[in-house]
Amino acid sequence: MLRKLAGILAISLLIAFSWGFVIGCGEEDEEKEDNNQVGQEEEEKEDEKEEENNLVKQDLENYLDHFEELGQLEDTVIQSFEGVTGENFVDDETMYTELTETTLPEAEVLLSTLRGIEPETEEVAELHETFIEGWETQKKAFQTFVEGLEENDDSIIEEGNEILDEGYYIINQFSVEIEQLLEEHQVQID
């Protein structure tokens, strides 16, 4: 009977050991599956990030395609304004005429062109909004100068200068941010 009990005990131990081995193997297989799944998820995230980077890069390249036209429009506005201010100031009437007949209308053409550009990615769209905000602020400064000239009020002209500085700051911020985005996405400017 002892022999029979020892035999049953040996078989039970063998079954328990085998069962433990099978369970252990199953856990190892489950662990491998979990690791494979995590690896696949990380790979998918990397692929999504690379695809997003490619979309931003393409959007930046498309955005830069507008810069020749925008640069010409900006030059027209700036030259008009600078032509009657600072060292080029002649008199209030000349400045008023230039601001109302050229600077402001050309600033509106620039803004209209800017508003017509619709970037496809959030990063470029946010950047673009900064550029628009800068030029809207510049236009507000020009309008303030016109008001100051109409009212013959130097304090309004001074307010226009402050607004102009603010607009310059925003446009400068845009320039810094676009340079960073171009570098981040390895976009070359021709």
VEXZAVO-288355 format. One line per field, with one value per residue: residue number from 1; x, y, z of N, C-alpha, C, O in turn. Coordinates in Angstrom, 3 decimals. Example, Ala and Ser with C-alpha at 12.3 -4.5 7.8 and 13.67 -1.06 7.14 Angstrom:
// VEXZAVO-288355
pos: (1; 2)
n.u: (13.190; 12.850)
n.v: (-5.690; -2.250)
n.w: (7.800; 7.080)
ca.u: (12.300; 13.670)
ca.v: (-4.500; -1.060)
ca.w: (7.800; 7.140)
c.u: (13.200; 12.900)
c.v: (-3.300; 0.030)
c.w: (7.800; 7.870)
o.u: (14.236; 13.409)
o.v: (-3.319; 1.138)
o.w: (8.465; 8.039)
This chain:
// VEXZAVO-288355
pos: (1; 2; 3; 4; 5; 6; 7; 8; 9; 10; 11; 12; 13; 14; 15; 16; 17; 18; 19; 20; 21; 22; 23; 24; 25; 26; 27; 28; 29; 30; 31; 32; 33; 34; 35; 36; 37; 38; 39; 40; 41; 42; 43; 44; 45; 46; 47; 48; 49; 50; 51; 52; 53; 54; 55; 56; 57; 58; 59; 60; 61; 62; 63; 64; 65; 66; 67; 68; 69; 70; 71; 72; 73; 74; 75; 76; 77; 78; 79; 80; 81; 82; 83; 84; 85; 86; 87; 88; 89; 90; 91; 92; 93; 94; 95; 96; 97; 98; 99; 100; 101; 102; 103; 104; 105; 106; 107; 108; 109; 110; 111; 112; 113; 114; 115; 116; 117; 118; 119; 120; 121; 122; 123; 124; 125; 126; 127; 128; 129; 130; 131; 132; 133; 134; 135; 136; 137; 138; 139; 140; 141; 142; 143; 144; 145; 146; 147; 148; 149; 150; 151; 152; 153; 154; 155; 156; 157; 158; 159; 160; 161; 162; 163; 164; 165; 166; 167; 168; 169; 170; 171; 172; 173; 174; 175; 176; 177; 178; 179; 180; 181; 182; 183; 184; 185; 186; 187; 188; 189; 190)
n.u: (0.821; 1.944; 3.719; 1.963; 0.802; 3.059; 3.573; 1.282; 1.631; 3.993; 3.124; 1.232; 2.903; 4.411; 2.421; 1.641; 4.068; 4.373; 2.091; 2.642; 4.837; 3.663; 1.873; 3.730; 5.054; 2.960; 2.591; 4.954; 4.658; 2.437; 3.624; 5.504; 3.746; 2.519; 4.756; 5.329; 2.996; 3.174; 5.498; 4.602; 2.643; 4.231; 5.748; 3.721; 2.978; 5.336; 5.338; 3.006; 3.802; 5.935; 4.534; 2.917; 4.915; 5.845; 3.572; 3.442; 5.870; 5.424; 3.280; 4.516; 6.327; 4.503; 3.379; 5.538; 5.675; 4.042; 5.456; 6.985; 5.138; 3.901; 6.079; 6.589; 4.224; 4.421; 6.762; 5.827; 3.962; 5.607; 7.574; 5.938; 5.012; 7.447; 8.388; 7.250; 7.763; 9.869; 13.136; 12.233; 9.998; 7.866; 5.637; 2.536; 0.287; 1.271; 2.043; -0.442; -1.878; -0.360; -0.615; -3.416; -3.993; -2.189; -0.599; -2.484; -4.495; -2.831; -1.917; -4.294; -4.671; -2.524; -3.305; -5.701; -4.727; -3.185; -5.233; -6.441; -4.853; -4.721; -3.461; -2.859; -2.126; -2.099; 0.129; 1.303; -0.886; -1.320; 1.017; 0.676; -1.547; -0.365; 1.218; -0.765; -2.015; 0.069; 0.243; -2.342; -2.203; -0.218; -1.618; -3.633; -2.066; -1.333; -3.860; -4.352; -2.400; -3.427; -5.794; -4.653; -3.409; -5.638; -6.935; -5.007; -3.378; -0.858; -0.667; -2.217; -0.783; 1.497; 0.380; -0.138; 2.508; 3.208; 1.476; 2.434; 4.991; 4.202; 3.036; 5.294; 6.782; 5.178; 5.307; 8.016; 8.174; 6.764; 8.649; 10.783; 9.519; 8.811; 11.298; 12.222; 10.362; 10.862; 13.463; 13.080; 11.571; 13.195; 13.171; 14.240; 15.058; 14.794)
n.v: (-1.172; 1.215; 1.432; 1.764; 4.197; 5.833; 5.647; 6.866; 9.368; 10.104; 10.200; 12.216; 14.335; 14.456; 15.162; 17.617; 19.014; 18.957; 20.339; 22.838; 23.450; 23.672; 25.792; 27.760; 28.000; 28.982; 31.469; 32.666; 32.765; 34.457; 36.739; 37.266; 37.832; 40.153; 41.868; 41.945; 43.199; 45.694; 46.610; 46.755; 48.740; 50.923; 51.157; 51.792; 54.289; 55.714; 55.620; 57.110; 59.575; 60.165; 60.346; 62.546; 64.495; 64.544; 65.567; 68.138; 69.137; 69.138; 70.924; 73.243; 73.672; 74.185; 76.494; 78.243; 78.669; 80.817; 82.993; 84.638; 86.275; 87.386; 88.685; 90.688; 92.165; 92.976; 94.541; 96.645; 97.884; 98.568; 100.213; 102.277; 103.338; 103.959; 105.802; 108.220; 108.787; 109.300; 110.090; 110.677; 112.186; 114.730; 116.521; 116.831; 116.599; 115.290; 112.881; 111.964; 111.665; 109.651; 107.543; 107.096; 106.673; 104.801; 103.223; 102.094; 100.896; 99.040; 97.544; 96.322; 94.726; 92.987; 91.766; 90.580; 88.739; 87.179; 86.151; 84.506; 82.310; 79.005; 77.033; 73.502; 72.037; 72.013; 73.177; 74.872; 76.448; 77.807; 79.305; 80.859; 82.372; 84.011; 85.606; 86.917; 88.297; 90.036; 91.688; 92.735; 94.287; 96.100; 97.398; 98.566; 100.409; 102.145; 103.151; 104.499; 106.470; 107.950; 108.866; 110.440; 112.391; 113.535; 114.605; 116.221; 115.554; 114.877; 112.993; 110.888; 110.113; 109.203; 107.026; 105.485; 104.898; 103.192; 101.060; 100.294; 99.383; 97.176; 95.578; 95.129; 93.621; 91.276; 90.328; 89.858; 87.827; 85.869; 85.419; 84.260; 81.945; 80.628; 80.053; 78.234; 76.143; 75.436; 74.489; 72.379; 70.617; 70.171; 71.733; 73.234; 76.471; 77.879)
n.w: (0.000; 0.747; -1.276; -3.382; -2.675; -2.738; -5.426; -6.482; -5.375; -6.642; -9.281; -9.023; -8.298; -10.626; -12.441; -11.351; -11.572; -14.351; -15.080; -13.954; -15.491; -17.995; -17.496; -16.802; -19.235; -20.716; -19.498; -20.165; -22.900; -23.008; -21.942; -23.899; -25.982; -24.939; -24.853; -27.596; -28.488; -27.201; -28.411; -31.069; -30.780; -30.021; -32.332; -34.146; -33.098; -33.546; -36.342; -36.839; -35.784; -37.475; -39.877; -39.275; -38.937; -41.565; -42.801; -41.650; -42.551; -45.345; -45.402; -44.446; -46.543; -48.612; -47.555; -47.601; -50.298; -50.764; -49.996; -51.703; -53.038; -50.753; -49.615; -51.515; -51.273; -48.590; -48.770; -50.352; -48.634; -46.452; -47.673; -48.563; -46.115; -44.785; -46.543; -45.917; -43.315; -40.388; -41.384; -43.894; -43.660; -44.742; -44.538; -42.668; -44.355; -46.669; -45.521; -44.553; -46.956; -48.248; -46.403; -46.427; -49.140; -50.134; -48.193; -46.235; -48.007; -49.346; -47.190; -46.513; -48.796; -48.445; -45.993; -46.817; -48.661; -46.914; -45.281; -47.079; -47.246; -46.232; -44.069; -43.556; -41.333; -37.744; -36.482; -38.430; -39.010; -36.572; -36.440; -38.722; -37.960; -36.073; -37.735; -39.222; -37.118; -36.402; -38.700; -38.740; -36.469; -37.233; -39.281; -37.759; -36.387; -38.498; -39.111; -36.752; -36.878; -39.023; -37.832; -35.794; -37.357; -38.598; -36.376; -35.510; -33.310; -31.221; -29.181; -30.031; -32.249; -30.929; -29.613; -31.860; -32.567; -30.451; -30.921; -33.398; -32.657; -31.147; -33.137; -34.716; -32.899; -32.718; -35.359; -35.494; -33.602; -35.008; -37.045; -35.618; -34.647; -37.035; -38.096; -36.169; -36.514; -39.156; -38.918; -37.106; -38.637; -40.701; -43.096; -45.973; -47.133; -50.266)
ca.u: (0.000; 2.852; 4.238; 0.907; 0.689; 4.241; 3.375; 0.269; 2.268; 4.945; 2.342; 0.665; 3.987; 4.746; 1.337; 1.752; 5.253; 4.057; 1.099; 3.390; 5.667; 2.751; 1.408; 4.890; 5.260; 1.869; 2.857; 6.056; 4.088; 1.632; 4.558; 6.052; 2.680; 2.392; 5.914; 5.143; 1.925; 3.734; 6.427; 3.807; 2.015; 5.279; 6.084; 2.614; 3.080; 6.452; 4.888; 2.069; 4.574; 6.676; 3.560; 2.548; 6.059; 5.853; 2.470; 3.847; 6.942; 4.785; 2.486; 5.479; 6.820; 3.406; 3.247; 6.651; 5.397; 3.331; 6.287; 7.445; 4.056; 3.740; 7.231; 6.377; 3.158; 4.994; 7.690; 5.028; 3.409; 6.713; 8.164; 4.973; 5.031; 8.758; 8.599; 6.695; 8.030; 11.284; 13.943; 11.502; 8.814; 7.827; 4.632; 1.374; -0.595; 1.895; 1.946; -1.853; -2.231; 0.307; -1.223; -4.796; -4.104; -1.308; -0.214; -3.628; -5.054; -1.886; -1.948; -5.508; -4.394; -1.661; -4.117; -6.638; -3.937; -2.863; -6.452; -6.763; -3.969; -5.298; -2.593; -3.592; -1.749; -2.288; 1.365; 1.466; -2.046; -1.061; 2.071; 0.057; -2.396; 0.538; 1.591; -1.947; -2.168; 1.093; -0.111; -3.549; -1.731; 0.442; -2.668; -4.267; -1.148; -1.475; -5.149; -4.194; -1.653; -4.373; -6.653; -3.849; -3.222; -6.937; -7.233; -3.829; -3.160; 0.393; -0.823; -2.745; 0.375; 2.327; -0.333; 0.139; 3.870; 3.182; 0.809; 3.382; 6.003; 3.565; 2.926; 6.650; 7.136; 4.433; 5.870; 9.327; 7.872; 6.449; 9.906; 11.519; 8.788; 8.876; 12.654; 12.275; 9.563; 11.593; 14.609; 12.543; 11.072; 14.257; 12.730; 15.225; 14.535; 15.563)
ca.v: (0.000; 2.329; 1.552; 2.311; 5.584; 6.500; 5.724; 7.894; 10.627; 10.393; 10.582; 13.530; 15.303; 14.569; 15.942; 18.994; 19.598; 19.151; 21.423; 24.058; 23.727; 24.130; 27.132; 28.637; 28.261; 29.853; 32.813; 33.192; 33.096; 35.662; 37.845; 37.575; 38.494; 41.503; 42.623; 42.178; 44.170; 46.986; 46.984; 47.154; 50.025; 51.941; 51.307; 52.528; 55.679; 56.311; 55.805; 58.232; 60.802; 60.429; 60.805; 63.906; 65.349; 64.704; 66.478; 69.493; 69.533; 69.460; 72.137; 74.352; 73.916; 74.852; 77.828; 79.050; 79.017; 82.100; 84.056; 85.605; 87.245; 88.093; 89.568; 91.858; 92.974; 93.597; 95.592; 97.789; 98.555; 99.141; 101.321; 103.376; 103.937; 104.550; 106.915; 109.469; 108.873; 109.400; 111.027; 110.984; 112.984; 116.038; 117.281; 116.027; 116.360; 114.260; 111.620; 111.580; 111.205; 108.366; 106.532; 106.790; 106.255; 103.679; 102.326; 101.343; 99.979; 97.940; 96.696; 95.512; 93.707; 92.007; 91.006; 89.761; 87.625; 86.322; 85.454; 83.513; 81.150; 78.108; 75.893; 72.273; 71.453; 72.907; 73.920; 75.941; 77.347; 78.678; 80.216; 81.772; 83.297; 85.008; 86.516; 87.757; 89.198; 91.072; 92.663; 93.458; 95.281; 97.149; 98.168; 99.395; 101.533; 103.082; 103.817; 105.411; 107.627; 108.746; 109.546; 111.487; 113.484; 114.204; 115.329; 117.022; 115.212; 114.133; 111.848; 109.784; 109.673; 108.417; 105.755; 104.748; 104.371; 102.053; 99.960; 99.875; 98.574; 95.908; 94.814; 94.706; 92.545; 90.069; 89.833; 89.313; 86.552; 84.966; 85.080; 83.329; 80.682; 79.907; 79.520; 77.044; 75.091; 75.005; 73.694; 71.160; 69.718; 70.093; 72.338; 74.146; 77.610; 78.061)
ca.w: (0.000; 0.766; -2.622; -4.215; -2.275; -3.265; -6.876; -6.739; -5.032; -7.710; -10.467; -8.712; -8.413; -12.048; -13.072; -10.851; -12.195; -15.772; -15.158; -13.675; -16.647; -19.050; -17.105; -16.931; -20.670; -21.164; -19.006; -20.967; -24.204; -22.815; -21.748; -25.224; -26.740; -24.406; -25.324; -29.031; -28.649; -26.805; -29.484; -32.231; -30.466; -30.093; -33.747; -34.756; -32.644; -34.280; -37.722; -36.832; -35.559; -38.713; -40.866; -38.876; -39.281; -43.018; -43.146; -41.253; -43.476; -46.624; -45.195; -44.384; -47.907; -49.331; -46.969; -48.099; -51.696; -50.781; -49.447; -52.701; -53.187; -49.481; -49.463; -52.368; -50.664; -47.390; -49.206; -50.815; -47.451; -45.670; -48.425; -48.545; -44.787; -44.506; -47.467; -45.390; -41.872; -40.012; -42.193; -45.126; -43.359; -45.389; -43.789; -42.271; -45.503; -47.508; -44.781; -44.544; -48.299; -48.491; -45.539; -46.843; -50.539; -50.486; -47.092; -45.722; -49.006; -49.601; -45.997; -46.627; -49.812; -47.781; -45.050; -47.585; -49.184; -45.766; -44.849; -48.104; -47.092; -45.233; -43.767; -43.260; -40.043; -36.602; -36.207; -39.416; -38.862; -35.414; -36.873; -39.685; -37.203; -35.477; -38.816; -39.480; -35.963; -36.514; -39.733; -38.304; -35.507; -38.026; -39.954; -36.721; -36.136; -39.619; -38.927; -35.616; -37.390; -39.813; -36.868; -35.153; -38.323; -38.760; -35.141; -35.197; -31.909; -31.073; -28.274; -30.850; -33.039; -30.002; -29.449; -33.101; -32.473; -29.532; -31.629; -34.432; -31.967; -30.792; -34.381; -35.071; -31.973; -33.099; -36.617; -35.137; -32.944; -36.111; -37.723; -34.758; -34.591; -38.308; -38.193; -35.321; -37.139; -40.353; -38.454; -36.480; -39.684; -41.705; -44.341; -46.514; -47.898; -51.522)
c.u: (0.874; 3.432; 3.212; 0.746; 1.871; 4.126; 2.380; 0.861; 3.251; 4.213; 1.743; 1.714; 4.365; 3.694; 1.434; 2.939; 4.990; 3.087; 1.762; 4.259; 4.819; 2.261; 2.540; 5.149; 4.191; 2.091; 3.957; 5.546; 3.234; 2.519; 5.167; 5.013; 2.509; 3.537; 5.800; 4.089; 2.422; 4.674; 5.692; 3.158; 3.030; 5.666; 4.997; 2.659; 4.207; 6.066; 3.928; 2.814; 5.355; 5.741; 3.135; 3.670; 6.124; 4.751; 2.833; 4.921; 6.343; 3.985; 3.386; 5.999; 5.761; 3.242; 4.329; 6.457; 4.711; 4.250; 6.832; 6.390; 3.885; 4.882; 7.083; 5.307; 3.661; 5.911; 6.932; 4.498; 4.524; 7.329; 7.235; 5.037; 6.356; 9.060; 8.088; 6.910; 9.530; 12.000; 13.203; 10.233; 8.935; 6.876; 3.434; 0.494; -0.042; 1.790; 0.510; -2.255; -1.625; -0.335; -2.608; -4.896; -3.241; -1.095; -1.385; -4.258; -4.124; -1.796; -3.179; -5.346; -3.532; -2.486; -5.120; -5.925; -3.588; -4.083; -6.869; -5.895; -4.518; -4.382; -3.414; -3.274; -1.873; -1.053; 1.523; 0.309; -1.840; -0.008; 1.496; -0.826; -1.556; 0.926; 0.437; -2.134; -1.162; 0.716; -1.415; -3.167; -1.031; -0.603; -3.379; -3.391; -1.285; -2.783; -5.082; -3.415; -2.574; -5.288; -5.898; -3.618; -4.522; -7.259; -6.122; -3.452; -1.919; 0.261; -1.384; -1.623; 1.283; 1.694; -0.104; 1.532; 3.940; 2.549; 1.734; 4.477; 5.454; 3.453; 4.270; 7.078; 6.459; 4.998; 7.260; 9.172; 7.554; 7.737; 10.713; 10.848; 8.861; 10.274; 12.791; 11.534; 10.256; 12.763; 14.121; 12.125; 12.007; 13.796; 13.755; 14.552; 15.439; 16.039)
c.v: (1.248; 2.568; 2.193; 3.810; 6.388; 6.659; 6.801; 9.278; 11.047; 10.852; 11.974; 14.626; 15.531; 15.415; 17.408; 19.702; 19.907; 20.312; 22.784; 24.447; 24.276; 25.539; 28.132; 28.981; 29.195; 31.280; 33.463; 33.602; 34.362; 36.888; 38.262; 38.295; 39.936; 42.384; 42.932; 43.240; 45.570; 47.490; 47.457; 48.518; 51.158; 52.210; 52.096; 54.004; 56.395; 56.572; 56.992; 59.556; 61.166; 60.942; 62.241; 64.882; 65.590; 65.656; 67.921; 69.994; 69.948; 70.751; 73.370; 74.699; 74.625; 76.294; 78.759; 79.449; 80.377; 83.280; 85.033; 86.697; 88.065; 89.075; 90.834; 92.777; 93.691; 94.761; 96.845; 98.583; 99.273; 100.340; 102.534; 104.098; 104.643; 105.747; 108.247; 109.623; 108.978; 110.454; 111.471; 111.807; 114.353; 116.956; 116.368; 115.664; 115.255; 112.892; 111.095; 111.001; 109.829; 107.251; 106.122; 106.247; 105.049; 102.710; 101.464; 100.420; 98.785; 96.999; 95.795; 94.426; 92.590; 91.142; 90.099; 88.530; 86.653; 85.512; 84.372; 82.263; 80.292; 76.907; 74.685; 71.685; 72.500; 73.777; 75.106; 76.940; 78.308; 79.729; 81.289; 82.806; 84.376; 86.047; 87.469; 88.769; 90.347; 92.126; 93.392; 94.568; 96.432; 98.037; 99.085; 100.603; 102.579; 103.870; 104.841; 106.652; 108.544; 109.528; 110.694; 112.667; 114.255; 115.085; 116.314; 116.846; 114.313; 112.927; 110.632; 109.230; 108.797; 107.045; 104.868; 104.143; 103.147; 100.829; 99.406; 98.989; 97.194; 95.000; 94.283; 93.536; 91.228; 89.476; 89.244; 87.948; 85.492; 84.502; 84.068; 81.957; 79.918; 79.330; 78.246; 75.877; 74.549; 74.099; 72.344; 70.134; 69.636; 70.559; 73.359; 75.263; 77.798; 79.472)
c.w: (0.000; -0.619; -3.543; -3.913; -2.800; -4.764; -7.238; -6.452; -6.122; -8.964; -10.238; -8.831; -9.868; -12.770; -12.639; -11.486; -13.669; -15.946; -14.913; -14.852; -17.789; -18.735; -17.253; -18.379; -21.195; -20.731; -19.813; -22.339; -24.111; -22.662; -23.084; -26.070; -26.278; -24.891; -26.813; -29.281; -28.294; -27.890; -30.721; -32.002; -30.545; -31.539; -34.478; -34.373; -33.373; -35.733; -37.822; -36.679; -36.827; -39.799; -40.566; -39.216; -40.775; -43.467; -42.818; -42.217; -44.822; -46.519; -45.123; -45.777; -48.741; -48.852; -47.507; -49.564; -51.819; -50.461; -50.477; -52.878; -51.912; -49.265; -50.291; -51.783; -49.408; -47.770; -49.637; -49.624; -46.688; -46.378; -48.431; -47.201; -44.508; -45.409; -46.955; -43.881; -41.621; -40.823; -43.450; -44.889; -44.017; -44.623; -43.524; -43.468; -46.403; -46.829; -44.803; -45.905; -48.578; -47.667; -46.044; -48.261; -50.898; -49.326; -46.612; -46.780; -49.288; -48.398; -46.024; -47.688; -49.201; -46.827; -45.756; -48.156; -48.065; -45.328; -45.841; -48.032; -45.955; -45.011; -43.314; -41.895; -38.946; -36.358; -37.150; -39.305; -37.693; -35.754; -37.795; -38.972; -36.523; -36.520; -39.130; -38.355; -36.020; -37.538; -39.429; -37.324; -36.232; -38.709; -38.950; -36.402; -37.245; -39.494; -37.786; -36.039; -38.192; -38.874; -36.181; -36.065; -38.531; -37.559; -34.767; -33.719; -31.789; -30.146; -29.029; -31.735; -32.166; -29.750; -30.682; -33.094; -31.558; -30.190; -32.713; -33.828; -31.603; -32.026; -34.833; -34.196; -32.378; -34.387; -36.378; -34.455; -34.005; -36.788; -36.918; -34.773; -35.911; -38.512; -37.370; -35.955; -38.386; -39.962; -37.899; -37.535; -40.883; -43.092; -44.760; -47.295; -49.109; -51.672)
o.u: (0.565; 3.611; 3.538; 0.569; 1.693; 4.530; 2.592; 0.623; 3.323; 4.646; 1.743; 1.459; 4.609; 4.023; 1.322; 2.831; 5.339; 3.242; 1.462; 4.400; 5.211; 2.238; 2.336; 5.432; 4.461; 1.819; 3.907; 5.936; 3.281; 2.205; 5.326; 5.333; 2.371; 3.313; 6.128; 4.245; 2.126; 4.644; 6.093; 3.122; 2.729; 5.885; 5.290; 2.411; 4.056; 6.415; 4.012; 2.502; 5.424; 6.090; 3.005; 3.412; 6.420; 4.945; 2.567; 4.883; 6.710; 4.005; 3.053; 6.098; 6.072; 2.997; 4.064; 7.012; 4.790; 3.862; 7.116; 6.705; 3.740; 4.662; 7.412; 5.451; 3.361; 5.846; 7.341; 4.577; 4.391; 7.577; 7.687; 5.108; 6.377; 9.887; 8.447; 6.307; 10.345; 11.527; 13.509; 9.486; 9.945; 7.263; 3.334; 0.015; -0.789; 1.491; 0.284; -2.904; -2.308; -0.569; -2.931; -5.785; -3.535; -1.374; -1.282; -4.531; -4.588; -1.619; -3.115; -5.835; -3.786; -2.376; -5.351; -6.463; -3.683; -3.970; -7.572; -6.185; -4.754; -4.512; -4.508; -4.067; -1.768; -1.172; 1.840; 0.507; -2.148; -0.140; 1.799; -0.840; -1.988; 0.960; 0.638; -2.381; -1.501; 0.850; -1.579; -3.743; -1.225; -0.486; -3.687; -3.904; -1.347; -2.823; -5.685; -3.731; -2.511; -5.532; -6.443; -3.627; -4.512; -7.794; -6.265; -3.239; -1.932; 0.989; -1.061; -1.530; 1.778; 2.391; 0.096; 1.730; 4.646; 3.029; 1.805; 4.849; 6.143; 3.743; 4.385; 7.667; 7.104; 5.151; 7.630; 9.951; 8.019; 7.893; 11.265; 11.519; 8.961; 10.416; 13.409; 12.021; 10.238; 13.014; 14.696; 12.304; 11.653; 13.999; 14.103; 13.592; 16.663; 16.695)
o.v: (2.227; 3.699; 3.045; 4.602; 7.515; 7.681; 7.562; 10.232; 12.224; 11.792; 12.811; 15.696; 16.662; 16.268; 18.318; 20.859; 20.978; 21.150; 23.761; 25.627; 25.227; 26.395; 29.230; 30.133; 30.081; 32.210; 34.656; 34.637; 35.225; 37.956; 39.450; 39.243; 40.842; 43.524; 44.035; 44.082; 46.529; 48.669; 48.433; 49.353; 52.229; 53.357; 52.951; 54.874; 57.549; 57.609; 57.787; 60.536; 62.336; 61.852; 63.058; 65.972; 66.700; 66.453; 68.826; 71.147; 70.985; 71.576; 74.419; 75.870; 75.553; 77.200; 79.918; 80.451; 81.019; 84.435; 86.179; 87.887; 89.286; 90.184; 91.927; 94.000; 94.865; 95.833; 97.964; 99.811; 100.443; 101.370; 103.673; 105.326; 105.786; 106.596; 109.295; 110.491; 108.773; 111.585; 112.523; 112.086; 115.043; 118.016; 115.276; 114.535; 114.385; 111.885; 109.910; 109.957; 108.942; 106.152; 104.935; 105.449; 104.347; 101.518; 100.237; 99.259; 97.657; 95.793; 94.638; 93.312; 91.405; 89.916; 88.970; 87.423; 85.439; 84.321; 83.429; 81.266; 80.787; 75.887; 74.824; 70.915; 73.702; 74.967; 76.214; 78.141; 79.495; 80.898; 82.474; 83.978; 85.523; 87.241; 88.673; 89.949; 91.492; 93.323; 94.548; 95.656; 97.598; 99.262; 100.236; 101.698; 103.775; 105.078; 105.911; 107.762; 109.766; 110.716; 111.784; 113.814; 115.482; 116.183; 117.122; 117.812; 113.153; 111.946; 109.490; 108.021; 107.766; 106.033; 103.659; 103.018; 102.184; 99.706; 98.194; 97.970; 96.182; 93.806; 93.140; 92.571; 90.180; 88.259; 88.245; 87.030; 84.356; 83.314; 83.122; 80.932; 78.691; 78.231; 77.282; 74.747; 73.345; 73.076; 71.299; 68.930; 69.103; 69.884; 74.252; 75.029; 77.867; 79.800)
o.w: (-0.679; -1.071; -4.370; -4.839; -3.262; -5.318; -8.182; -7.192; -6.476; -9.629; -11.141; -9.384; -10.288; -13.595; -13.461; -11.892; -14.165; -16.835; -15.600; -15.173; -18.465; -19.620; -17.770; -18.709; -22.006; -21.490; -20.111; -22.878; -24.987; -23.189; -23.365; -26.786; -27.100; -25.295; -27.251; -30.165; -29.006; -28.246; -31.354; -32.905; -31.071; -31.926; -35.313; -35.209; -33.774; -36.297; -38.759; -37.355; -37.204; -40.551; -41.477; -39.726; -41.217; -44.385; -43.609; -42.647; -45.374; -47.432; -45.676; -46.141; -49.488; -49.650; -47.828; -50.015; -52.867; -50.636; -50.127; -52.869; -51.968; -48.778; -49.828; -51.789; -49.191; -47.168; -49.330; -49.608; -46.328; -45.753; -48.319; -47.155; -44.051; -45.074; -47.491; -43.250; -42.521; -40.938; -44.011; -45.827; -43.881; -44.131; -44.083; -43.568; -46.851; -47.470; -45.047; -45.973; -49.089; -48.170; -46.082; -48.557; -51.866; -49.451; -46.588; -46.475; -49.449; -48.566; -45.607; -47.501; -49.419; -46.853; -45.323; -48.132; -48.244; -45.038; -45.477; -48.694; -44.853; -45.687; -42.766; -41.354; -39.188; -36.065; -36.716; -39.487; -37.806; -35.390; -37.656; -39.348; -36.410; -36.223; -39.285; -38.604; -35.722; -37.281; -39.819; -37.351; -35.888; -38.714; -39.259; -36.172; -36.959; -39.732; -37.861; -35.609; -38.059; -39.089; -36.008; -35.618; -38.629; -37.712; -33.850; -32.986; -32.198; -30.299; -28.702; -31.942; -32.622; -29.682; -30.561; -33.553; -31.855; -30.032; -32.918; -34.411; -31.731; -31.957; -35.275; -34.685; -32.380; -34.496; -36.994; -34.708; -33.911; -37.073; -37.481; -34.896; -35.908; -39.048; -37.820; -35.937; -38.640; -40.600; -38.202; -37.346; -41.935; -44.101; -43.988; -48.029; -48.999; -52.661)
